[in-house]
Amino acid sequence: MEHDKKLTRVEGEMSEVFKRKVEQKEEKLRQTELSLGRKIEREFAEITAAKEELNARREEFLREKKIWEKEKSASVGDLLNEGGAEKGDRDFPEVPKNWGFMTLRRNKKK
């Protein structure tokens, strides 16, 4: 009898310890889930902010690029006028014979 009482008491204590351990593990799991959830939300907010900053910087770059291209671009007419006022300055020079290029004129002589 005494042995049965002791066995029942030990089983009760072991069951109680087991329940406490399970509760502790479940609480730790809930805390970990909450912590990870907050971390994910924080990282998502950081990514969203970085994305918005990147988009703003891209827009700024494109605006600056457009302004730069407008300032630096020149039409063919502007380039020709800046090169020289005389028509002779705009003509391409003749290719010297010693460069080795065959022209139609030279082919006719053969």
VODOMAR-905923 format. One record per residue (C-alpha): x, y, z. Coordinates in steps of 0.25 Angstrom, whole numbers, plus 5000, padded with zeros to 4 digits. Last residue first. Layout:
residues N
<r u="X" v="Y" w="Z"/>
...
This chain:
residues 110
<r u="5177" v="5197" w="4537"/>
<r u="5174" v="5212" w="4537"/>
<r u="5159" v="5209" w="4541"/>
<r u="5162" v="5203" w="4554"/>
<r u="5170" v="5216" w="4558"/>
<r u="5157" v="5224" w="4556"/>
<r u="5149" v="5215" w="4563"/>
<r u="5157" v="5216" w="4575"/>
<r u="5167" v="5206" w="4581"/>
<r u="5171" v="5209" w="4595"/>
<r u="5186" v="5207" w="4598"/>
<r u="5189" v="5219" w="4607"/>
<r u="5199" v="5224" w="4597"/>
<r u="5189" v="5229" w="4588"/>
<r u="5184" v="5240" w="4598"/>
<r u="5169" v="5240" w="4602"/>
<r u="5163" v="5253" w="4598"/>
<r u="5159" v="5262" w="4609"/>
<r u="5144" v="5262" w="4614"/>
<r u="5137" v="5275" w="4611"/>
<r u="5133" v="5284" w="4623"/>
<r u="5145" v="5293" w="4623"/>
<r u="5143" v="5296" w="4608"/>
<r u="5129" v="5301" w="4611"/>
<r u="5134" v="5313" w="4619"/>
<r u="5129" v="5316" w="4633"/>
<r u="5137" v="5306" w="4641"/>
<r u="5135" v="5295" w="4651"/>
<r u="5124" v="5303" w="4659"/>
<r u="5114" v="5303" w="4647"/>
<r u="5116" v="5289" w="4645"/>
<r u="5114" v="5285" w="4659"/>
<r u="5102" v="5294" w="4660"/>
<r u="5096" v="5288" w="4647"/>
<r u="5098" v="5274" w="4653"/>
<r u="5090" v="5277" w="4665"/>
<r u="5096" v="5279" w="4679"/>
<r u="5094" v="5271" w="4691"/>
<r u="5101" v="5275" w="4704"/>
<r u="5091" v="5284" w="4711"/>
<r u="5079" v="5275" w="4707"/>
<r u="5087" v="5263" w="4711"/>
<r u="5090" v="5269" w="4724"/>
<r u="5076" v="5273" w="4727"/>
<r u="5071" v="5259" w="4723"/>
<r u="5082" v="5253" w="4732"/>
<r u="5078" v="5262" w="4743"/>
<r u="5064" v="5258" w="4742"/>
<r u="5067" v="5243" w="4741"/>
<r u="5076" v="5244" w="4753"/>
<r u="5066" v="5250" w="4761"/>
<r u="5056" v="5240" w="4757"/>
<r u="5066" v="5228" w="4761"/>
<r u="5069" v="5235" w="4774"/>
<r u="5054" v="5235" w="4777"/>
<r u="5052" v="5221" w="4773"/>
<r u="5064" v="5217" w="4782"/>
<r u="5059" v="5224" w="4794"/>
<r u="5045" v="5217" w="4792"/>
<r u="5052" v="5204" w="4791"/>
<r u="5060" v="5207" w="4803"/>
<r u="5048" v="5211" w="4811"/>
<r u="5041" v="5198" w="4807"/>
<r u="5053" v="5189" w="4810"/>
<r u="5054" v="5196" w="4824"/>
<r u="5039" v="5194" w="4826"/>
<r u="5040" v="5179" w="4822"/>
<r u="5052" v="5178" w="4832"/>
<r u="5044" v="5183" w="4843"/>
<r u="5032" v="5174" w="4840"/>
<r u="5041" v="5162" w="4839"/>
<r u="5047" v="5165" w="4852"/>
<r u="5034" v="5168" w="4859"/>
<r u="5029" v="5154" w="4854"/>
<r u="5042" v="5147" w="4858"/>
<r u="5040" v="5153" w="4872"/>
<r u="5026" v="5149" w="4873"/>
<r u="5029" v="5135" w="4868"/>
<r u="5041" v="5133" w="4878"/>
<r u="5032" v="5138" w="4890"/>
<r u="5021" v="5128" w="4886"/>
<r u="5031" v="5117" w="4885"/>
<r u="5037" v="5120" w="4898"/>
<r u="5023" v="5120" w="4904"/>
<r u="5021" v="5106" w="4898"/>
<r u="5034" v="5101" w="4903"/>
<r u="5030" v="5106" w="4917"/>
<r u="5017" v="5100" w="4917"/>
<r u="5022" v="5087" w="4912"/>
<r u="5033" v="5087" w="4924"/>
<r u="5022" v="5091" w="4934"/>
<r u="5013" v="5079" w="4929"/>
<r u="5025" v="5070" w="4930"/>
<r u="5028" v="5074" w="4944"/>
<r u="5013" v="5072" w="4948"/>
<r u="5013" v="5058" w="4942"/>
<r u="5026" v="5055" w="4949"/>
<r u="5020" v="5060" w="4962"/>
<r u="5007" v="5052" w="4960"/>
<r u="5015" v="5039" w="4956"/>
<r u="5024" v="5041" w="4968"/>
<r u="5011" v="5042" w="4977"/>
<r u="5005" v="5030" w="4971"/>
<r u="5017" v="5022" w="4973"/>
<r u="5018" v="5026" w="4987"/>
<r u="5004" v="5023" w="4990"/>
<r u="5006" v="5009" w="4983"/>
<r u="5018" v="5006" w="4991"/>
<r u="5010" v="5010" w="5004"/>
<r u="5000" v="5000" w="5000"/>
